[in-house]
Amino acid sequence: MPVLWTAKRAAPMTATERSGLGPARTEIRDTVIRMRADLTHRWTLAELAQDAHPSRSRLGGLFVEQFGVPPIMLLARLRVREMARLLRESNMTVGEIGVRVGWRNRGHAAEQFAKIMGVTPTAYRNQYHQRTRQTADDLTGCLWCGRPLPATDDFWDTRRSDGDLRIHD
């Protein structure tokens, strides 16, 4: 008798999976969501375990099982991720950003950032902006064909003879 192979239809992603937490247990998911929502709070393992209901050691074990790091280290990673976003998108100082994401001082924020990212916050910001400038400098031609753009300011009104709305003929 022939064996019939059928494709198993993938189940739709849950909100937890879309959030990047994967198939996390409810206690862990809720704890991480709370940590993300209030990075400035001085979370303790006891406080996190109190809301999640398992013991502190059990909660720590669940985090290591799910994420490979204990809860407080995951909190540091969440803070560093937010810090990196603010370094890219704002002009705030490293100290201001560090305090905003929950660290007490610039030195500790910079130390944790460098430990997790492998580069200091200032170097990260400089590298990001340098790459952004290089990308902007590379965009000197038409996005469709790469030909140089006209030097005049009225090139936006140029229409191709075939009705295409590209910048030039």
BANUTOR-634625 format. One line per 5 residues: number of its first residue (from 0); for each residue x, y negated, z negated of C-alpha. Coordinates in Angstrom, 2 decimals, always signed. Layout:
BEGIN
NUM) X:Y:Z; ...;
% end
This chain:
BEGIN
0) +0.00:+0.00:+0.00; +1.49:-3.40:+0.95; +2.27:-5.88:-1.76; +0.62:-9.23:-1.26; +2.49:-12.24:-2.53;
5) +0.47:-15.23:-3.51; +1.79:-18.62:-4.31; +1.03:-19.67:-7.82; -0.48:-23.11:-7.84; +1.35:-25.49:-10.13;
10) -0.73:-26.92:-12.91; -1.06:-30.71:-12.96; +1.45:-32.47:-15.18; +0.26:-33.43:-18.61; +0.74:-36.91:-20.02;
15) +3.51:-35.51:-22.21; +5.38:-34.07:-19.24; +4.96:-37.32:-17.28; +6.37:-39.22:-20.25; +9.64:-37.30:-19.94;
20) +9.16:-35.36:-23.15; +8.46:-32.09:-21.37; +6.22:-29.53:-23.01; +6.93:-30.85:-26.48; +5.04:-29.78:-29.54;
25) +2.40:-32.23:-30.67; +4.33:-33.17:-33.81; +7.43:-34.00:-31.82; +5.56:-35.83:-29.07; +3.71:-38.04:-31.55;
30) +6.90:-38.74:-33.49; +8.83:-39.76:-30.37; +5.96:-41.95:-29.20; +5.97:-43.72:-32.58; +9.75:-44.15:-32.45;
35) +9.56:-45.61:-28.92; +6.75:-47.96:-29.90; +8.71:-49.48:-32.80; +12.45:-49.26:-32.21; +13.12:-51.99:-34.78;
40) +11.68:-49.96:-37.65; +14.31:-48.41:-39.93; +13.09:-44.84:-39.48; +14.19:-42.18:-41.93; +13.92:-38.44:-41.43;
45) +11.61:-38.20:-44.45; +9.30:-40.82:-42.97; +9.19:-39.10:-39.59; +8.55:-35.71:-41.20; +5.81:-37.14:-43.40;
50) +3.73:-38.08:-40.37; +4.66:-35.01:-38.33; +3.78:-32.65:-41.21; +6.65:-30.13:-41.07; +9.47:-30.38:-43.56;
55) +12.44:-32.62:-42.81; +14.66:-29.67:-41.98; +11.98:-28.09:-39.76; +11.43:-31.38:-37.91; +15.18:-31.73:-37.38;
60) +15.30:-28.18:-36.03; +12.39:-28.84:-33.67; +14.13:-31.95:-32.32; +17.39:-30.09:-31.77; +15.45:-27.30:-30.04;
65) +13.55:-29.73:-27.80; +16.13:-32.47:-27.13; +19.46:-31.03:-28.25; +19.92:-33.76:-30.88; +18.45:-34.57:-34.30;
70) +15.68:-37.22:-34.58; +17.95:-40.06:-35.70; +20.32:-39.45:-32.77; +17.35:-39.46:-30.39; +16.32:-42.79:-31.92;
75) +19.81:-44.14:-31.21; +19.50:-42.98:-27.59; +16.09:-44.63:-27.26; +17.56:-47.86:-28.62; +20.52:-47.67:-26.24;
80) +18.21:-47.09:-23.28; +16.18:-50.19:-24.21; +19.40:-52.10:-24.81; +20.64:-51.17:-21.32; +17.37:-52.38:-19.81;
85) +17.64:-55.71:-21.63; +21.29:-56.08:-20.61; +20.21:-55.69:-16.98; +17.08:-57.84:-17.12; +17.82:-60.65:-19.58;
90) +20.42:-63.24:-20.46; +20.27:-62.52:-24.19; +23.55:-61.92:-25.97; +24.59:-58.43:-26.97; +23.97:-59.36:-30.61;
95) +20.45:-60.61:-29.89; +19.66:-57.47:-27.94; +21.09:-55.24:-30.65; +18.92:-56.83:-33.32; +15.90:-56.73:-31.02;
100) +16.20:-52.97:-30.56; +16.65:-52.30:-34.25; +20.32:-52.45:-35.19; +21.42:-54.72:-38.01; +24.42:-56.31:-36.31;
105) +26.21:-56.71:-33.00; +29.16:-54.55:-33.99; +27.04:-51.52:-34.82; +24.90:-51.99:-31.70; +27.99:-52.23:-29.47;
110) +29.58:-49.22:-31.17; +26.49:-47.04:-30.66; +26.06:-48.25:-27.08; +29.68:-47.43:-26.21; +29.45:-44.05:-27.95;
115) +26.36:-43.02:-25.96; +26.98:-44.79:-22.63; +30.77:-44.51:-22.51; +31.20:-48.24:-21.85; +30.74:-51.38:-23.94;
120) +27.53:-53.40:-23.51; +29.40:-56.32:-21.96; +31.19:-54.05:-19.47; +27.86:-52.37:-18.64; +26.22:-55.73:-17.92;
125) +29.20:-56.90:-15.83; +29.27:-53.67:-13.82; +25.52:-53.88:-13.20; +25.64:-57.49:-12.03; +28.73:-56.83:-9.89;
130) +26.92:-53.96:-8.13; +23.83:-56.16:-7.70; +25.90:-58.94:-6.12; +27.61:-56.46:-3.78; +24.23:-55.10:-2.73;
135) +22.93:-58.63:-2.07; +26.05:-59.44:-0.04; +25.51:-56.31:+2.03; +22.01:-57.49:+3.00; +23.13:-60.04:+5.56;
140) +21.36:-58.46:+8.52; +17.88:-57.42:+9.55; +16.54:-54.69:+7.27; +15.19:-52.79:+10.27; +18.02:-52.87:+12.79;
145) +21.00:-54.36:+10.93; +21.58:-57.19:+13.41; +22.64:-60.53:+11.88; +19.83:-62.90:+10.94; +19.55:-66.28:+12.68;
150) +21.18:-69.16:+10.81; +18.07:-71.38:+11.05; +15.38:-71.67:+8.41; +12.52:-71.21:+10.87; +13.32:-67.58:+11.71;
155) +10.39:-66.37:+9.56; +7.95:-67.60:+12.23; +9.61:-65.67:+15.05; +7.38:-62.99:+16.59; +8.42:-60.26:+18.95;
160) +6.84:-60.30:+22.38; +5.21:-56.92:+21.69; +3.43:-58.28:+18.58; +5.71:-56.57:+16.10; +6.26:-58.72:+13.02;
165) +9.97:-58.03:+12.68; +12.08:-61.08:+12.05; +13.71:-61.29:+15.50; +13.41:-59.91:+19.06;
% end
